[in-house]
Amino acid sequence: MKKPVHRSIKIVDIAKEPLKRLPYQTAAPNGKGIAYKVLPIYWGEMVLPKELDALVVTSDLQGVIDHEQKLLGEGLADTLAQLFETHFSDLNPSKVVVCLCGDLYVDPLKRGSSGNPLSVWQAFQSKFGVVAGIAGNHDVFSCEARAILDATAGIHFFPKAGKLHCGEMTIAALGGVIGRADKSNRMSEADYLTHLRQLLRQNPAILLLHESPEVRLHRQPGNASIWNELQQASNLIVCCGHVHWDTEMVECDNGLQILNTDGRAFIFTKASLD
């Protein structure tokens, strides 16, 4: 079997201004009622394998759509489908891969709430070809929800470290965060870093994490241990969230690109490199 190749897969550009801003509600800090925010949706270009028309990446969609009170991720799936019809009508939605990097549930009246984001996964699956992703520390799937995810064609949920081949592109994924192993979607630092090293040795094109690395040189917050492990990687796109960066992406000299998806969504279409 021909091994997937990925050396040319990379993000080429991200527009400075969002293509669209999606309003939503969420719980305000310190129990101070409802906060009104907007989710920016950016368009960018990246080198993709010939089998794909576009890649969508997002995470930390902890809000609800105002009058409908449905989860923000459900509204985002609808909005993205409309954007593809309007701006990218020549692309085939069945050739779009969606990457979800966790924390897709919220109770708009309780900040820091956890719950079942199955409806978000189903919304994306109904609009696009492949939906791959992980759980954040606030995503709690029931046994029934997990069974539905596992049985639904086009959905690839990673309950533990793993990888997925999309044509010539390999996507690796590791969900949860470093923390107390007796709490949901958390594991010890030693176990987490062991899984991370194993994934990096498999040389994926894209790595989905929920927890972002700390990038001190660029003053972006996160986990320093994850950053230390990523120093061994090159020509890799890391998509991650959990903490918010004031920049969308950090790019390193060795070809490592780290895309912070916390409270953001990205549409990447094929780059024109002529």
LINJONOR-V406166 format. One line per field, one symbol per residue. ss: DSSP state (a for helix, b for strand, c for the rest). psi: psi as a letter, one per 20 degrees, with the letter a starting at -180 (. if undefined). burial: 1 if it has 9 or more other ideal C-beta (glycine too) atoms within 8 Angstrom, else 0. A space follows every 50 residues. Layout:
# LINJONOR-V406166
ss->???
psi->???
burial->???
This chain:
# LINJONOR-V406166
ss->ccccccccccbbbbcccccbbbbbbbbcaaaccbbbbbbbbbbbbbcccc cccbbbbbbccccbccccccbaaaaaaaaaaaaaaaacccccaaabbbbb ccccccbccbccccbccaaaaaaaaaaccbbbbcccccbcccaaaaaaaa acccbbbccccbbbbbccbbbbbbccbbcccccccbbcaaaaaaaaaaaa accccbbbbbbcbcbaaacbccbaaaaaaaccccccbbbbbcccccccbb bcccccbbbbcbcbbbbbbbcccc
psi->ppqqqjhiorphqpqhqqhqpoqrqrpqqkklbpqprqopoqprqqpqqh iqhrppprrlmmrqpfhhkqqhhghgggggghhghghliiqohikppppp krmjqqoiiopjqqaokhhgghghhihrgpoqarqaijpoprhggghggh ippipnpnirparppncjpppqqorarpapiiqpkqrqgggghggggggh hilrhpppqgpqqpnhhjlprbphhgghhiiiqqlpopprcgqpqjqhqp prhjjppooojokqqpoorpqoj.
burial->00010100111101100010011111110000011010111111111110 01111111111111100000111111111110110001001010111111 11111101000011111111111110111111111111111000110110 01001011001011011011111111110000001110001110111111 01011111111111100001011111101100101111111110100111 000011111111111111111000
